[in-house]
Amino acid sequence: MRGTVLLAHGFGQTRHAWKETSAALAAAGYRTLAYDARGHGDSSRNPADVAYDGQQFTDDLIVLAGELPSPPVLVAASMGGLFGLLAESRWPGLFAAMVLVDITPRWDTRGVERILRFMTAHPQGFDSLQHAADAISAYLPHRPRKSADGLGALLHEDADGRWQWHWDPRLVDELARDSERHQDTLAQAARQVGCPVLLVSGGRSTLVTPQTVAEFLQLVPHATHVELSDATHMVAGDDNNAFTATVLNYLDALPTALARATSAVTEHVTGAHP
């Protein structure tokens, strides 16, 4: 094995967002672990009296990475990347390296607003998977249309026979809205990251801009940046082959970091609690 890659998805996604990338990494000799963040996919939702906050997600990531036998490489999209920055700054050495997918400590808030408008546009869910496929196609017209059969990882059927997104609706108000108020904290976290970092951005992203990339490279001067010119914020989903090739090329250039990650480590457990 060439080391472990821990894959953290973006807001409103599930672990299935990494299906193709994970398979390609495994074929190249890496052990992969993709997980559903709390409130997403098959992971538990917070009780009604416990609000969602970023500390919980950061703690979850620290526990996941810290209980692996050795530091993994983190490949993290959007929300997952932000919590990756916070986790690594809080626990230096938690990751052997980081690949941040179209996310920087500051972002264009108009892009977030567009995403949230789509995510909240159907509060009663969809009357069929075909209806959901129509909505996704209208939101992502540049993508090949998703078949209704391929939406099982994104939606679940409720007791009334309606199809709901596979994430807790409370996440929008409790975690996503007003998230820009944390940008200074995230910038400070980025300054403290010492492990190798690759930023992969989409040339057509509505969140990450040349200005936010330039600031990030000032905050993390040892970071590398690759732009996939035809990709939007959904980088891996837009062109998975190009994205995965970029990640593999970067990992191949990190023999020292990965050798350290795969060497015998007596104890890597962080002791953090979810």
Rosetta blueprint (number, residue, H / E / L):
1 M L
2 R L
3 G L
4 T E
5 V E
6 L E
7 L E
8 A E
9 H L
10 G L
11 F L
12 G L
13 Q L
14 T L
15 R H
16 H H
17 A H
18 W H
19 K H
20 E H
21 T H
22 S H
23 A H
24 A H
25 L H
26 A H
27 A H
28 A L
29 G L
30 Y L
31 R E
32 T E
33 L E
34 A E
35 Y E
36 D L
37 A L
38 R L
39 G L
40 H E
41 G L
42 D L
43 S L
44 S L
45 R L
46 N L
47 P L
48 A L
49 D L
50 V L
51 A L
52 Y L
53 D L
54 G H
55 Q H
56 Q H
57 F H
58 T H
59 D H
60 D H
61 L H
62 I H
63 V H
64 L H
65 A H
66 G H
67 E L
68 L L
69 P L
70 S L
71 P L
72 P L
73 V E
74 L E
75 V E
76 A E
77 A E
78 S L
79 M H
80 G H
81 G H
82 L H
83 F H
84 G H
85 L H
86 L H
87 A H
88 E H
89 S H
90 R H
91 W L
92 P L
93 G L
94 L L
95 F L
96 A L
97 A E
98 M E
99 V E
100 L E
101 V E
102 D L
103 I L
104 T L
105 P L
106 R L
107 W L
108 D L
109 T H
110 R H
111 G H
112 V H
113 E H
114 R H
115 I H
116 L H
117 R H
118 F H
119 M H
120 T L
121 A L
122 H L
123 P L
124 Q L
125 G L
126 F E
127 D L
128 S L
129 L H
130 Q H
131 H H
132 A H
133 A H
134 D H
135 A H
136 I H
137 S H
138 A H
139 Y H
140 L L
141 P L
142 H L
143 R L
144 P L
145 R L
146 K L
147 S L
148 A H
149 D H
150 G H
151 L H
152 G L
153 A L
154 L L
155 L E
156 H E
157 E E
158 D L
159 A L
160 D L
161 G L
162 R L
163 W E
164 Q E
165 W E
166 H L
167 W E
168 D L
169 P L
170 R H
171 L H
172 V H
173 D H
174 E H
175 L H
176 A H
177 R L
178 D L
179 S H
180 E H
181 R H
182 H H
183 Q H
184 D H
185 T H
186 L H
187 A H
188 Q H
189 A H
190 A H
191 R H
192 Q L
193 V L
194 G L
195 C L
196 P L
197 V E
198 L E
199 L E
200 V E
201 S E
202 G E
203 G L
204 R L
205 S L
206 T L
207 L L
208 V L
209 T L
210 P H
211 Q H
212 T H
213 V H
214 A H
215 E H
216 F H
217 L H
218 Q H
219 L H
220 V L
221 P L
222 H L
223 A L
224 T E
225 H E
226 V E
227 E E
228 L E
229 S L
230 D L
231 A L
232 T L
233 H L
234 M L
235 V H
236 A H
237 G H
238 D H
239 D L
240 N H
241 N H
242 A H
243 F H
244 T H
245 A H
246 T H
247 V H
248 L H
249 N H
250 Y H
251 L H
252 D H
253 A L
254 L L
255 P H
256 T H
257 A H
258 L H
259 A H
260 R H
261 A H
262 T H
263 S L
264 A L
265 V L
266 T L
267 E L
268 H L
269 V L
270 T L
271 G L
272 A L
273 H L
274 P L
